[in-house]
Amino acid sequence: HLLLQRRSPGKDTFPNCLDVSCAGHVTSGDDVDETAVRELEEELGMSDISIDRIKEARAFTIAASIQGQTPSHGEFICQEYQEVYILRKKGKLRATDFAPMMEEEVSGFEVASVKDVFIRLERKDEEL
């Protein structure tokens, strides 16, 4: 199963949509693994993840490009590299086990099977 976060309604891009479990931008001079640790705490309330565990969980890097339009910024094109980490949780994965520290970022969580996520993506589910 996968943990998905629901973006807050106040987000400029894709408000109220489901998104990856945790995401953030690396500030100039910061390390990507340190940023991942910080974002896990801010967005999921996970304060017990060590930098060593994060380094072991790094799976791959992808180049991504997305375009859209927002009321406050107009049309945009976002081109970035995304570091993908896979953290496994022992026991049952429950959305109620996570609590964002920054509610302006995340409004909730949903647990879905990998198969269901792929089905929803193939159907172009606007919530994803």
ROMAR-571871 format. One record per atom (N, C-alpha, C): x negated, y negated, z negated; residue in three letters; residue number from 0; atom name; chain. Coordinates in steps of 0.2 Angstrom, whole numbers, plus 5000, padded with zeros to 4 digits. Each point is the difference from the previous one (the first is absolute). Example, Ala and Ser with C-alpha at 12.3 -4.5 7.8 and 13.67 -1.06 7.14 Angstrom:
2
 east north   up fitor torba kolvo vovo
 4934  5028 4961   ALA     0     N    A
 5004  4994 5000   ALA     0    CA    A
 4996  4994 5000   ALA     0     C    A
 5002  4995 5004   SER     1     N    A
 4996  4994 4999   SER     1    CA    A
 5004  4995 4997   SER     1     C    A
REM end
This chain:
128
 east north   up fitor torba kolvo vovo
 4996  5006 5000   HIS     0     N    A
 5004  4994 5000   HIS     0    CA    A
 4996  4994 5000   HIS     0     C    A
 5003  4994 5002   LEU     1     N    A
 4996  4994 5000   LEU     1    CA    A
 5004  4995 4996   LEU     1     C    A
 4996  4995 4997   LEU     2     N    A
 5003  4995 4996   LEU     2    CA    A
 5000  4994 5005   LEU     2     C    A
 5006  4997 5001   LEU     3     N    A
 5001  4994 5004   LEU     3    CA    A
 5002  4994 4996   LEU     3     C    A
 4998  4994 5001   GLN     4     N    A
 5002  4994 4996   GLN     4    CA    A
 5005  4996 5004   GLN     4     C    A
 5004  4997 4997   ARG     5     N    A
 5005  4996 5003   ARG     5    CA    A
 4998  4993 4999   ARG     5     C    A
 4999  4996 5006   ARG     6     N    A
 4997  4993 4999   ARG     6    CA    A
 5006  4996 4997   ARG     6     C    A
 4997  4995 4996   SER     7     N    A
 5005  4996 4997   SER     7    CA    A
 5004  4996 5005   SER     7     C    A
 5006  4998 4998   PRO     8     N    A
 5004  4996 5005   PRO     8    CA    A
 4997  4993 5002   PRO     8     C    A
 4996  4997 4995   GLY     9     N    A
 4997  4994 5002   GLY     9    CA    A
 4993  5000 5004   GLY     9     C    A
 4998  5006 5002   LYS    10     N    A
 4995  5001 5005   LYS    10    CA    A
 5001  4996 5006   LYS    10     C    A
 4995  4997 5003   ASP    11     N    A
 5001  4997 5006   ASP    11    CA    A
 5000  5004 5006   ASP    11     C    A
 4996  5006 5000   THR    12     N    A
 5001  5005 5005   THR    12    CA    A
 5003  5006 4998   THR    12     C    A
 5005  5003 5004   PHE    13     N    A
 5003  5006 4998   PHE    13    CA    A
 5003  5000 4993   PHE    13     C    A
 5004  4995 4998   PRO    14     N    A
 5003  5001 4993   PRO    14    CA    A
 5005  5006 5000   PRO    14     C    A
 5000  5003 4994   ASN    15     N    A
 5004  5005 4998   ASN    15    CA    A
 4999  5007 5004   ASN    15     C    A
 4995  5000 5004   CYS    16     N    A
 4998  5006 5004   CYS    16    CA    A
 4995  5004 4996   CYS    16     C    A
 5000  5007 5001   LEU    17     N    A
 4996  5005 4997   LEU    17    CA    A
 4993  4999 5004   LEU    17     C    A
 4995  5001 4995   ASP    18     N    A
 4993  4999 5003   ASP    18    CA    A
 4996  5005 4997   ASP    18     C    A
 4993  5000 5001   VAL    19     N    A
 4996  5005 4997   VAL    19    CA    A
 5000  4999 4993   VAL    19     C    A
 4997  5005 4996   SER    20     N    A
 5001  4999 4993   SER    20    CA    A
 4997  4994 4997   SER    20     C    A
 4994  4998 5003   CYS    21     N    A
 4996  4995 4997   CYS    21    CA    A
 4996  4996 5005   CYS    21     C    A
 5000  4994 5001   ALA    22     N    A
 4996  4996 5005   ALA    22    CA    A
 4997  4994 4997   ALA    22     C    A
 4995  4997 5003   GLY    23     N    A
 4998  4994 4998   GLY    23    CA    A
 4994  4998 5005   GLY    23     C    A
 4998  4993 5000   HIS    24     N    A
 4995  4998 5004   HIS    24    CA    A
 4994  4999 4996   HIS    24     C    A
 4994  5002 5003   VAL    25     N    A
 4994  4999 4997   VAL    25    CA    A
 4997  4993 5001   VAL    25     C    A
 4999  4997 4994   THR    26     N    A
 4997  4993 5000   THR    26    CA    A
 4993  5000 5002   THR    26     C    A
 4998  4995 5003   SER    27     N    A
 4993  5000 5003   SER    27    CA    A
 4995  5001 4994   SER    27     C    A
 4995  5004 5001   GLY    28     N    A
 4995  5002 4995   GLY    28    CA    A
 5002  5006 4995   GLY    28     C    A
 5007  5002 5000   ASP    29     N    A
 5002  5005 4996   ASP    29    CA    A
 4999  5007 5004   ASP    29     C    A
 5000  5005 4996   ASP    30     N    A
 4999  5007 5002   ASP    30    CA    A
 5007  5003 5002   ASP    30     C    A
 5001  5004 5005   VAL    31     N    A
 5006  5003 5001   VAL    31    CA    A
 5003  5005 4995   VAL    31     C    A
 4995  5003 4997   ASP    32     N    A
 5002  5005 4995   ASP    32    CA    A
 5002  4996 4993   ASP    32     C    A
 4997  4995 4999   GLU    33     N    A
 5002  4996 4994   GLU    33    CA    A
 5007  4997 5001   GLU    33     C    A
 5001  4998 5006   THR    34     N    A
 5006  4997 5002   THR    34    CA    A
 5006  5005 4999   THR    34     C    A
 4998  5006 5002   ALA    35     N    A
 5005  5005 5000   ALA    35    CA    A
 5002  5001 4992   ALA    35     C    A
 4995  5001 4996   VAL    36     N    A
 5002  5000 4993   VAL    36    CA    A
 5004  4995 4997   VAL    36     C    A
 4998  4994 5002   ARG    37     N    A
 5004  4994 4998   ARG    37    CA    A
 5007  5000 5002   ARG    37     C    A
 5001  5002 5007   GLU    38     N    A
 5007  5000 5003   GLU    38    CA    A
 5004  5006 4997   GLU    38     C    A
 4997  5005 4998   LEU    39     N    A
 5004  5006 4997   LEU    39    CA    A
 5003  4997 4993   LEU    39     C    A
 4996  4996 4996   GLU    40     N    A
 5002  4998 4994   GLU    40    CA    A
 5006  4995 5001   GLU    40     C    A
 4999  4995 5005   GLU    41     N    A
 5005  4995 5001   GLU    41    CA    A
 5006  5002 5003   GLU    41     C    A
 5000  5005 5004   GLU    42     N    A
 5006  5002 5004   GLU    42    CA    A
 5003  5006 4997   GLU    42     C    A
 4996  5005 4997   LEU    43     N    A
 5003  5006 4998   LEU    43    CA    A
 5000  5000 4992   LEU    43     C    A
 4996  4996 4997   GLY    44     N    A
 4999  5000 4993   GLY    44    CA    A
 4995  5006 4997   GLY    44     C    A
 4996  5002 5005   MET    45     N    A
 4995  5005 4999   MET    45    CA    A
 4994  4997 4997   MET    45     C    A
 4999  5000 4994   SER    46     N    A
 4994  4997 4997   SER    46    CA    A
 4994  5005 4998   SER    46     C    A
 5002  5007 5002   ASP    47     N    A
 4995  5005 4998   ASP    47    CA    A
 4996  5003 5005   ASP    47     C    A
 5000  4997 5006   ILE    48     N    A
 4996  5003 5006   ILE    48    CA    A
 4993  4997 5000   ILE    48     C    A
 4995  5004 5000   SER    49     N    A
 4993  4998 5000   SER    49    CA    A
 4998  4999 5007   SER    49     C    A
 4995  4996 5000   ILE    50     N    A
 4997  4999 5007   ILE    50    CA    A
 4997  5006 5003   ILE    50     C    A
 4997  5005 4996   ASP    51     N    A
 4998  5006 5003   ASP    51    CA    A
 5006  5004 5003   ASP    51     C    A
 5005  5000 4997   ARG    52     N    A
 5006  5004 5003   ARG    52    CA    A
 5003  4996 5006   ARG    52     C    A
 4999  4994 5000   ILE    53     N    A
 5002  4996 5006   ILE    53    CA    A
 4995  5002 5006   ILE    53     C    A
 4994  5000 4999   LYS    54     N    A
 4995  5001 5005   LYS    54    CA    A
 5001  5007 5003   LYS    54     C    A
 5002  5005 4995   GLU    55     N    A
 5001  5007 5002   GLU    55    CA    A
 5007  5000 5005   GLU    55     C    A
 5004  4996 4998   ALA    56     N    A
 5007  5000 5004   ALA    56    CA    A
 5000  4997 5006   ALA    56     C    A
 4995  4996 5002   ARG    57     N    A
 5000  4997 5007   ARG    57    CA    A
 5000  5005 5005   ARG    57     C    A
 5005  4999 5004   ALA    58     N    A
 5001  5005 5006   ALA    58    CA    A
 4997  4998 5006   ALA    58     C    A
 5002  4994 5003   PHE    59     N    A
 4998  4998 5006   PHE    59    CA    A
 5001  4992 5001   PHE    59     C    A
 4998  4997 5005   THR    60     N    A
 5001  4993 5002   THR    60    CA    A
 5004  5000 5007   THR    60     C    A
 5005  4996 5000   ILE    61     N    A
 5003  4999 5007   ILE    61    CA    A
 5000  4992 5001   ILE    61     C    A
 5000  4999 5007   ALA    62     N    A
 5001  4993 5002   ALA    62    CA    A
 5008  5000 5002   ALA    62     C    A
 5003  4994 4997   ALA    63     N    A
 5007  4999 5001   ALA    63    CA    A
 5001  4993 5003   ALA    63     C    A
 5006  5000 5003   SER    64     N    A
 5002  4994 5003   SER    64    CA    A
 5008  5000 5000   SER    64     C    A
 5002  4994 4997   ILE    65     N    A
 5008  5000 5000   ILE    65    CA    A
 5001  4993 5001   ILE    65     C    A
 5006  4999 5003   GLN    66     N    A
 5002  4993 5002   GLN    66    CA    A
 5008  4999 4998   GLN    66     C    A
 5002  4994 4998   GLY    67     N    A
 5006  4999 4998   GLY    67    CA    A
 5002  4992 4999   GLY    67     C    A
 5005  4999 4997   GLN    68     N    A
 5002  4993 4999   GLN    68    CA    A
 5003  4999 4993   GLN    68     C    A
 4998  4995 4996   THR    69     N    A
 5002  4998 4994   THR    69    CA    A
 5003  4993 5000   THR    69     C    A
 5005  4999 4995   PRO    70     N    A
 5003  4993 5000   PRO    70    CA    A
 4995  4995 4998   PRO    70     C    A
 4995  5001 4996   SER    71     N    A
 4996  4995 4998   SER    71    CA    A
 4993  4999 5004   SER    71     C    A
 4998  5006 5003   HIS    72     N    A
 4994  5000 5004   HIS    72    CA    A
 5001  5000 5008   HIS    72     C    A
 5006  5002 5002   GLY    73     N    A
 5002  5000 5007   GLY    73    CA    A
 4997  5007 5003   GLY    73     C    A
 4998  5000 5006   GLU    74     N    A
 4997  5006 5003   GLU    74    CA    A
 4993  5002 4997   GLU    74     C    A
 4998  5006 4999   PHE    75     N    A
 4994  5002 4998   PHE    75    CA    A
 4997  5006 5003   PHE    75     C    A
 4994  5001 5000   ILE    76     N    A
 4996  5006 5002   ILE    76    CA    A
 4995  5001 4995   ILE    76     C    A
 5001  5006 4997   CYS    77     N    A
 4995  5002 4994   CYS    77    CA    A
 4996  5006 5003   CYS    77     C    A
 4994  4999 5000   GLN    78     N    A
 4995  5005 5002   GLN    78    CA    A
 4995  5001 4994   GLN    78     C    A
 5000  5007 4998   GLU    79     N    A
 4996  5001 4994   GLU    79    CA    A
 4997  5007 5000   GLU    79     C    A
 4995  5001 4996   TYR    80     N    A
 4998  5007 4999   TYR    80    CA    A
 5004  5002 4993   TYR    80     C    A
 5002  5006 5000   GLN    81     N    A
 5003  5003 4994   GLN    81    CA    A
 4997  5006 4997   GLN    81     C    A
 4998  5000 4994   GLU    82     N    A
 4997  5005 4997   GLU    82    CA    A
 5005  5005 4997   GLU    82     C    A
 5000  5006 5001   VAL    83     N    A
 5006  5004 4998   VAL    83    CA    A
 4997  5005 4995   VAL    83     C    A
 5003  5000 4994   TYR    84     N    A
 4998  5005 4994   TYR    84    CA    A
 5006  5004 4999   TYR    84     C    A
 4998  5006 4998   ILE    85     N    A
 5005  5005 4998   ILE    85    CA    A
 4999  5003 4993   ILE    85     C    A
 5004  4997 4996   LEU    86     N    A
 5000  5002 4993   LEU    86    CA    A
 5005  5006 4998   LEU    86     C    A
 4998  5005 4997   ARG    87     N    A
 5005  5005 4999   ARG    87    CA    A
 5002  4999 4992   ARG    87     C    A
 5006  5002 4999   LYS    88     N    A
 5003  4999 4993   LYS    88    CA    A
 5002  5007 4998   LYS    88     C    A
 4997  5002 4994   LYS    89     N    A
 5002  5006 4997   LYS    89    CA    A
 5007  5000 4997   LYS    89     C    A
 5004  5006 5002   GLY    90     N    A
 5007  5000 4997   GLY    90    CA    A
 5005  4996 5006   GLY    90     C    A
 5006  5000 4998   LYS    91     N    A
 5005  4997 5004   LYS    91    CA    A
 4999  4992 5001   LYS    91     C    A
 5000  4998 5006   LEU    92     N    A
 5000  4993 5002   LEU    92    CA    A
 5007  4997 4999   LEU    92     C    A
 5000  4995 4996   ARG    93     N    A
 5006  4997 4998   ARG    93    CA    A
 4999  4992 5001   ARG    93     C    A
 5005  4997 5003   ALA    94     N    A
 5000  4993 5001   ALA    94    CA    A
 5000  4996 4994   ALA    94     C    A
 5003  5003 4995   THR    95     N    A
 5001  4996 4993   THR    95    CA    A
 4993  5000 4996   THR    95     C    A
 4995  5004 5003   ASP    96     N    A
 4993  5000 4996   ASP    96    CA    A
 4996  4994 5002   ASP    96     C    A
 5003  4996 5004   PHE    97     N    A
 4996  4994 5003   PHE    97    CA    A
 5003  4994 4998   PHE    97     C    A
 4996  4994 4998   ALA    98     N    A
 5003  4994 4998   ALA    98    CA    A
 4996  4994 5003   ALA    98     C    A
 5002  4997 5005   PRO    99     N    A
 4996  4994 5002   PRO    99    CA    A
 4999  4995 4995   PRO    99     C    A
 4993  4997 5000   MET   100     N    A
 4999  4994 4996   MET   100    CA    A
 5002  4994 5003   MET   100     C    A
 5001  5000 5007   MET   101     N    A
 5001  4994 5004   MET   101    CA    A
 5007  5001 5003   MET   101     C    A
 5006  4999 4997   GLU   102     N    A
 5006  5001 5003   GLU   102    CA    A
 5001  4996 5006   GLU   102     C    A
 4996  4994 5001   GLU   103     N    A
 5001  4997 5007   GLU   103    CA    A
 4997  5003 5006   GLU   103     C    A
 4997  5006 4998   GLU   104     N    A
 4997  5004 5005   GLU   104    CA    A
 5004  5006 5002   GLU   104     C    A
 5002  5004 4994   VAL   105     N    A
 5003  5006 5001   VAL   105    CA    A
 5007  5000 4996   VAL   105     C    A
 5005  5002 5003   SER   106     N    A
 5007  5000 4996   SER   106    CA    A
 5002  5008 4998   SER   106     C    A
 4996  5005 5002   GLY   107     N    A
 5002  5006 4998   GLY   107    CA    A
 4996  5006 5004   GLY   107     C    A
 5002  5006 4999   PHE   108     N    A
 4996  5005 5003   PHE   108    CA    A
 5005  5006 5002   PHE   108     C    A
 4998  5004 5005   GLU   109     N    A
 5004  5005 5003   GLU   109    CA    A
 4995  5006 5001   GLU   109     C    A
 5002  5006 4998   VAL   110     N    A
 4996  5006 5002   VAL   110    CA    A
 5003  5004 5006   VAL   110     C    A
 4996  5001 5005   ALA   111     N    A
 5003  5004 5006   ALA   111    CA    A
 4995  5005 5002   ALA   111     C    A
 5003  5005 5003   SER   112     N    A
 4995  5006 5003   SER   112    CA    A
 4997  4997 5006   SER   112     C    A
 4994  5002 5001   VAL   113     N    A
 4997  4998 5006   VAL   113    CA    A
 5004  5001 5006   VAL   113     C    A
 5003  5006 5001   LYS   114     N    A
 5005  5002 5005   LYS   114    CA    A
 5005  4994 5001   LYS   114     C    A
 5003  4998 4995   ASP   115     N    A
 5006  4995 5000   ASP   115    CA    A
 4997  4994 5002   ASP   115     C    A
 4994  4998 4998   VAL   116     N    A
 4997  4994 5002   VAL   116    CA    A
 4999  5000 5008   VAL   116     C    A
 4997  5005 5002   PHE   117     N    A
 4999  5001 5008   PHE   117    CA    A
 5007  5000 5004   PHE   117     C    A
 5005  5003 4997   ILE   118     N    A
 5006  5000 5003   ILE   118    CA    A
 5003  4993 5001   ILE   118     C    A
 4999  4996 4994   ARG   119     N    A
 5003  4993 5000   ARG   119    CA    A
 4996  4996 5005   ARG   119     C    A
 4993  5001 5000   LEU   120     N    A
 4996  4996 5005   LEU   120    CA    A
 5002  5001 5007   LEU   120     C    A
 5001  5007 5002   GLU   121     N    A
 5002  5002 5006   GLU   121    CA    A
 5007  4996 5002   GLU   121     C    A
 5004  5000 4995   ARG   122     N    A
 5007  4997 5002   ARG   122    CA    A
 4999  4992 4999   ARG   122     C    A
 4994  4997 4999   LYS   123     N    A
 4999  4993 5000   LYS   123    CA    A
 5004  4997 4994   LYS   123     C    A
 5001  5003 4995   ASP   124     N    A
 5003  4998 4994   ASP   124    CA    A
 4998  4993 4998   ASP   124     C    A
 5004  4995 5000   GLU   125     N    A
 4998  4993 4999   GLU   125    CA    A
 4998  4999 4993   GLU   125     C    A
 5001  5004 4995   GLU   126     N    A
 4998  5000 4994   GLU   126    CA    A
 4992  5001 4999   GLU   126     C    A
 4997  5004 5004   LEU   127     N    A
 4993  5002 5000   LEU   127    CA    A
 4996  4995 5004   LEU   127     C    A
REM end
